[in-house]
Amino acid sequence: MKSVFLSALGRCSHTLRGLGRDRTGNVAIVVALSLVPMLVAVGASFDYIRSYNVRQRMQSDLDSALIAAVKQINNTEDTDALEQKVSDWFHAQVENSYALGEIEIDTTNHNITATASGTVPTTFMKIANIDTVPVSVASAVKGPATSYLNVYIVIDTSPSMLLAATTAGQAAMYSGIKCQFACHTGDTHTIGKKTYANNYKYSTEKGIKLRADVAGDAVREVLDMIDESDSNHERIKVGLYSLGDTLTEVLTPTLNTETARNRLADANYGLTSATSKAATYFDVSLATLKQKVGAGGDGTSSGSPLKLVLLLTDGVQSQREWVTDKVNTNRTYGAYWNKVAPLNPDWCGYLKDQSDTMAVLYTEYLPITSDWGYNATVGSTMTSANWKNTWGGTMDSDVSSSITRRDYIPYALADCASSKSLFISASSSTEITAGLSALFTQYLSSVRLTQ
């Protein structure tokens, strides 16, 4: 009996010692005690991410509301109506729980500022008795669409702008006279019993529309938009310029868009397909344009207008003799063919450096691989152009020097523009017309957020 008792006592003692070493219960207690703050911490991250997203949406909605209102700031002196417009636009986008704060409207300087605030309900943070997270935003806008503005429309009038505007037109030109360009100089053509003095005469009698004609259509579209944007003709002036071996001012900036339309249509002013220049010297023309345009202002008065240059071009620095230059009748490479190359974007800096905005519509120089002159000049490589030594140009570092001069044109023109959003490439007649309008719209709608 005694041995049984001692044996049982030994087993009990061993069990007690085992319990003393067991930490399982302690860990459970520690985990239980830590669980609440851990959940609060994780939940706080989740709730704050939600509140951040709400704040971002609220900021975007407030910006949009102010942009919508600032475009009307010149059309009314009723600031109460503009405040209501901001409120309507804001509340159309957000939940009713978000409230607009103070709205300030300065019609003189075309500024609108506003604040908005609200709360975001929490989920996990309710454990810590935090039911909402406050959010607030502020915004301020100043719009060029309501400022004084001078628009300088510059049209490339080089022979390459006399390319037929459509694929069908180019095919018709080539079928008839073996050339897609409607040049004013060159050989006569006799087809059947009909003789044409030059390529241009052939194109006009066949009713083939040229890129120069499309350029005129595009400019007229912009003039219509100016009429719409400034119906009282008080703020937006437009000037017309032809770009060739030099720059010609066809019309100094005027509030009268009808005068601009008349100059655009009159062949005597050199902006129609009836005339063209023999060369395109951007270095000379853009330097002259700098003097004509002058420094851009802040748009607050007619004496300090914002200044926008709309350049419509194929972007090739060239002269007719450089293209036709040849060593012999076998049309081997001429001494000056390397001069036919994209413009140097640094020349556009003449204007951008004096606070003028450059917008560029590239009327794509379509490849004409069947033409020996094209293949020897624009169709040849940038390496063969020796662009740096010839025109001082520096190629984009991520573009191969083996790229053709034609394919590098959009890179050069995009660098010419004040921003990538103010560069558009167009290959068809409809794209050219729509493209110039899009650039003008892009500028007017690019309201500057000041806060």
C-alpha positions in Angstrom: 0.0 0.0 0.0 2.8 2.4 0.9 4.5 1.7 -2.3 1.3 2.4 -4.3 0.9 5.7 -2.4 4.5 6.7 -3.1 4.1 5.8 -6.7 0.9 7.9 -7.0 2.6 10.8 -5.2 5.5 10.7 -7.7 3.2 10.8 -10.6 1.4 13.8 -9.2 4.6 15.6 -8.5 5.8 15.1 -12.1 2.5 16.5 -13.4 2.8 19.6 -11.3 6.3 20.2 -12.5 5.1 19.8 -16.1 2.4 22.4 -15.6 5.0 24.8 -14.3 6.9 24.5 -17.5 3.9 24.9 -19.8 3.7 28.4 -21.4 0.7 27.7 -23.8 -1.8 29.6 -21.7 0.5 32.6 -21.3 0.8 33.0 -25.1 -2.9 32.8 -25.6 -3.4 35.5 -23.0 -0.8 37.7 -24.6 -2.3 37.2 -28.1 -5.8 38.0 -26.8 -4.6 41.2 -25.1 -2.7 42.3 -28.3 -5.6 41.5 -30.7 -7.6 44.6 -30.2 -4.8 47.1 -30.8 -3.6 45.0 -33.8 -7.1 45.1 -35.3 -7.3 48.9 -34.7 -3.9 49.4 -36.4 -4.8 47.3 -39.4 -8.3 48.8 -39.6 -6.8 52.3 -39.3 -4.8 51.7 -42.4 -7.8 50.4 -44.3 -10.0 53.3 -43.2 -7.3 55.9 -44.0 -6.8 54.4 -47.5 -10.6 54.8 -48.0 -10.5 58.4 -46.8 -7.5 59.2 -49.0 -9.4 57.8 -52.1 -12.4 59.9 -51.1 -10.2 63.0 -50.8 -8.7 62.4 -54.2 -12.1 62.1 -55.8 -13.3 65.2 -53.9 -10.2 67.1 -55.1 -10.9 66.1 -58.7 -14.6 67.0 -58.5 -13.8 70.4 -57.0 -11.2 71.1 -59.7 -13.8 70.1 -62.4 -16.4 72.4 -60.8 -14.1 75.4 -60.7 -12.9 74.7 -64.3 -16.5 74.7 -65.5 -17.2 77.9 -63.8 -14.1 79.8 -64.7 -14.9 79.4 -68.4 -18.0 81.5 -67.8 -16.3 84.2 -65.7 -16.2 86.8 -68.5 -19.8 86.2 -69.5 -21.3 87.5 -66.3 -20.8 89.9 -63.5 -23.1 87.9 -61.3 -20.8 86.2 -58.9 -23.7 84.6 -57.1 -24.6 82.8 -60.3 -21.0 81.5 -60.7 -21.0 80.3 -57.1 -24.2 78.4 -57.8 -22.6 76.9 -60.8 -19.6 75.7 -58.7 -22.0 74.2 -56.2 -24.2 72.5 -58.9 -21.2 71.0 -60.6 -19.6 69.8 -57.3 -22.8 68.3 -55.9 -23.6 66.6 -59.2 -20.4 64.5 -58.7 -20.2 63.8 -55.0 -22.2 62.6 -52.1 -24.5 65.0 -50.2 -22.4 64.5 -47.1 -19.6 66.6 -48.6 -20.0 70.3 -48.1 -18.6 73.2 -50.0 -16.8 75.8 -48.0 -16.1 79.4 -48.9 -16.0 80.3 -52.6 -14.1 83.4 -53.8 -14.5 84.7 -57.3 -12.3 87.4 -58.7 -13.7 88.5 -62.1 -11.0 91.1 -62.6 -8.2 88.6 -62.5 -10.2 85.6 -63.7 -9.6 83.6 -60.5 -11.9 81.3 -58.6 -11.0 79.6 -55.3 -13.0 77.2 -53.2 -12.8 74.7 -50.4 -14.8 71.5 -49.6 -14.9 69.2 -46.6 -16.7 66.1 -45.3 -16.3 63.0 -43.3 -15.7 59.3 -44.2 -17.4 56.7 -42.1 -15.0 54.2 -40.6 -15.3 50.4 -40.3 -12.5 48.9 -38.2 -11.7 52.0 -36.3 -15.1 51.9 -34.7 -13.5 49.4 -32.3 -11.5 52.4 -30.9 -14.7 54.5 -30.9 -13.6 56.5 -34.0 -16.7 56.7 -36.2 -15.5 59.1 -39.0 -12.4 60.5 -40.6 -12.5 64.2 -41.6 -11.3 65.2 -45.2 -10.9 68.6 -46.8 -9.6 70.0 -50.1 -8.9 73.4 -51.6 -8.6 74.4 -55.3 -7.9 77.5 -57.3 -8.1 78.1 -61.1 -7.2 80.7 -63.6 -8.3 80.2 -67.1 -6.7 81.3 -70.4 -10.1 80.7 -72.1 -11.3 83.8 -70.4 -8.2 85.9 -70.8 -7.0 88.2 -73.6 -5.3 86.1 -76.2 -3.4 86.6 -79.5 -3.4 83.6 -81.9 -0.6 83.6 -84.5 -1.5 81.0 -87.2 1.6 80.2 -89.2 1.2 78.1 -92.4 4.0 76.3 -94.2 3.8 77.4 -97.9 6.7 75.2 -99.2 6.3 73.1 -102.3 5.8 70.0 -100.2 2.5 71.4 -99.1 1.3 71.0 -102.7 1.1 67.2 -102.2 -2.3 65.9 -103.1 -4.3 65.7 -99.8 -5.8 62.2 -100.3 -4.6 58.8 -101.4 -7.0 58.9 -104.3 -5.7 62.3 -105.3 -2.1 61.2 -105.1 -2.9 58.2 -107.3 -4.7 60.4 -109.8 -1.7 62.8 -110.0 0.8 59.9 -110.4 -1.4 58.2 -113.0 -1.6 61.4 -115.1 1.8 63.1 -114.8 3.9 60.6 -112.8 4.2 63.0 -109.8 2.1 63.4 -106.7 3.1 67.0 -106.2 1.3 69.9 -107.8 4.4 72.2 -108.2 4.1 75.5 -109.9 7.4 75.1 -111.7 8.5 72.2 -113.9 7.8 70.6 -117.2 4.6 70.9 -119.2 2.4 67.8 -119.6 0.5 66.8 -122.7 -2.1 64.2 -122.1 -4.1 63.3 -125.2 -4.8 66.6 -126.9 -4.6 68.6 -123.7 -1.5 70.4 -122.5 -0.9 71.5 -118.9 1.6 74.2 -118.2 2.8 72.5 -115.0 1.7 70.1 -112.3 -0.4 72.6 -110.5 -2.4 73.4 -113.6 -3.1 69.7 -114.0 -4.3 69.3 -110.4 -6.6 72.3 -110.6 -8.2 71.2 -113.8 -8.7 67.7 -112.5 -10.2 69.1 -109.2 -7.6 67.4 -107.0 -7.4 69.0 -103.5 -3.9 69.7 -102.2 -2.6 69.9 -98.6 -2.3 73.6 -98.9 -6.1 73.7 -99.6 -6.7 71.5 -96.5 -4.5 73.9 -94.5 -6.9 76.7 -95.4 -9.9 74.6 -94.3 -8.2 73.9 -91.0 -7.6 77.6 -90.3 -11.2 78.4 -91.2 -12.3 75.9 -88.6 -10.1 77.6 -85.9 -11.6 81.0 -86.9 -15.1 79.6 -86.3 -14.0 78.4 -82.9 -12.6 81.9 -82.1 -16.0 83.3 -83.0 -17.6 80.9 -80.6 -15.2 81.4 -77.8 -15.2 85.2 -78.1 -18.6 86.0 -79.6 -18.3 89.7 -78.8 -14.9 89.9 -80.4 -13.3 91.6 -77.4 -10.5 89.3 -76.3 -9.1 87.0 -79.0 -7.1 88.4 -81.8 -5.8 86.3 -84.8 -2.9 86.9 -87.1 -1.9 85.1 -90.3 1.6 84.3 -91.5 3.2 82.3 -94.4 6.4 80.5 -93.7 8.9 79.8 -96.5 12.4 81.1 -97.3 11.3 83.9 -94.9 8.3 84.8 -92.9 5.5 87.0 -94.4 2.9 88.7 -92.2 -0.3 88.3 -94.1 -2.5 89.9 -91.3 -1.4 91.5 -88.1 -3.4 90.3 -85.1 -7.0 91.5 -85.3 -10.3 91.0 -83.6 -12.0 90.8 -87.0 -12.1 87.2 -88.0 -13.9 88.1 -91.2 -10.9 89.9 -92.4 -8.8 86.8 -91.6 -11.1 84.7 -93.7 -10.9 87.1 -96.7 -7.1 87.2 -96.5 -7.0 83.4 -96.3 -9.0 82.9 -99.4 -7.4 85.6 -101.6 -4.6 84.1 -103.6 -2.8 87.5 -103.7 -1.9 87.0 -100.0 0.0 83.8 -100.7 -1.9 81.4 -98.4 -3.7 79.4 -101.0 -2.4 76.5 -103.1 -2.2 78.9 -106.0 1.2 80.1 -104.7 4.1 78.5 -102.9 7.6 79.4 -101.8 10.7 77.7 -103.2 12.2 77.0 -99.8 11.5 76.5 -96.2 14.0 78.1 -93.8 12.8 77.6 -90.3 15.9 79.2 -88.8 15.2 82.4 -90.6 11.4 82.4 -90.5 11.1 81.6 -86.8 13.6 84.2 -85.8 11.5 86.7 -87.8 8.3 85.4 -86.2 9.9 86.0 -82.7 10.1 89.7 -83.5 6.5 89.8 -84.9 5.0 88.0 -81.9 6.9 89.6 -79.0 6.8 88.4 -75.4 3.7 86.8 -74.1 1.8 88.5 -71.3 -0.4 87.2 -68.4 -3.7 87.7 -70.3 -5.2 90.1 -67.8 -5.6 93.0 -70.3 -5.5 93.7 -74.0 -2.1 95.2 -73.6 -0.7 92.0 -72.0 -2.3 89.1 -73.9 -1.4 85.5 -73.7 0.2 84.5 -77.0 -0.3 81.2 -78.9 1.5 80.2 -82.1 -0.3 77.6 -84.2 2.3 76.2 -86.6 1.0 74.0 -89.4 3.9 72.4 -91.3 5.5 69.2 -92.6 8.7 70.1 -90.6 11.3 69.8 -93.4 14.1 72.4 -93.8 14.7 72.5 -97.5 15.1 74.3 -100.8 13.9 73.1 -104.2 17.4 73.2 -105.6 18.7 71.1 -102.8 16.3 68.3 -103.8 17.0 68.5 -107.5 20.7 69.1 -107.2 22.7 66.2 -108.8 26.2 65.6 -110.0 25.2 64.2 -113.4 22.3 63.1 -115.4 22.3 59.7 -113.7 20.9 61.4 -110.6 23.7 60.4 -108.3 23.7 62.0 -104.9 24.2 65.8 -105.0 26.3 67.9 -102.7 23.4 69.5 -100.9 21.0 66.7 -100.4 22.1 66.3 -96.8 20.6 69.8 -96.1 17.0 68.4 -96.6 16.3 67.4 -93.0 13.9 68.0 -90.0 13.9 71.5 -88.5 16.1 72.0 -85.4 13.6 72.3 -82.4 16.0 74.8 -80.9 14.7 77.3 -83.4 11.3 77.1 -81.8 13.0 78.3 -78.6 13.1 81.7 -80.2 9.4 82.0 -79.3 9.1 79.7 -76.2 11.9 81.6 -74.5 9.8 84.7 -74.5 6.7 83.1 -72.9 4.9 82.3 -76.1 3.1 79.0 -76.4 4.0 76.8 -79.4 1.4 74.3 -80.7 2.4 72.3 -83.8 0.3 70.4 -86.3 2.5 68.0 -88.3 1.0 67.4 -91.8 2.7 64.1 -92.2 5.3 63.9 -95.0 4.0 60.7 -96.5 6.6 58.3 -97.9 7.0 58.3 -101.6 9.5 55.5 -102.1 8.9 55.5 -105.9 10.5 58.9 -106.2 14.3 59.1 -106.5 14.4 62.6 -104.9 12.5 61.4 -101.8 14.8 58.4 -101.4 17.9 60.5 -101.6 16.7 63.2 -99.1 13.9 62.7 -96.7 13.9 59.0 -97.2 17.6 58.7 -96.3 19.0 58.4 -92.8 19.6 61.0 -90.1 23.2 59.9 -90.1 23.6 60.9 -93.8 22.1 64.3 -93.0 24.8 65.0 -90.5 22.1 67.0 -88.6 24.4 68.3 -85.9 27.0 69.9 -88.2 24.5 70.9 -90.9 21.8 72.5 -88.7 23.0 72.3 -85.1 20.4 69.7 -84.2 20.8 67.2 -81.4 18.8 63.9 -81.7 16.9 62.4 -78.9 19.2 60.0 -77.1 16.7 57.1 -77.3 16.3 57.3 -81.1 18.7 55.4 -83.4 20.7 57.6 -85.8 19.8 55.1 -88.6 16.2 56.3 -88.5 15.1 58.1 -91.7 14.9 61.8 -91.8 11.2 61.5 -92.6 10.6 59.3 -89.5 12.5 61.7 -87.3 10.3 64.7 -88.2 7.6 64.0 -85.6 10.3 63.8 -82.9 11.7 67.2 -83.9 8.3 68.8 -84.1 7.1 67.3 -80.8 10.2 69.0 -79.2 9.3 72.2 -81.0 5.9 72.3 -79.3 5.7 73.8 -75.7 4.4 70.4 -74.5 3.7 67.0 -75.9 -0.1 67.7 -75.6 0.3 70.6 -78.0 1.7 68.4 -80.8 -0.5 66.5 -83.2 0.4 64.4 -86.3 -2.2 64.2 -89.1 -1.9 62.2 -92.3 -5.3 62.8 -94.0 -7.3 65.8 -95.0 -9.9 65.2 -92.3 -7.2 64.7 -89.6 -5.5 67.9 -90.6 -8.7 69.9 -90.2 -9.6 68.2 -87.0 -6.0 68.4 -85.7 -5.6 72.1 -85.8 -9.0 72.5 -84.1 -8.0 70.0 -81.4 -4.8 72.0 -80.7 -6.7 75.2 -80.2 -9.3 73.4 -78.0 -6.5 71.8 -76.0 -5.0 75.2 -75.3 -8.3 76.9 -74.4 -9.3 74.0 -72.1 -5.9 73.6 -70.4 -7.0 75.8 -67.5 -4.1 76.2 -65.1 -4.7 74.9 -61.5 -3.0 77.5 -59.3 -3.4 75.7 -56.0 
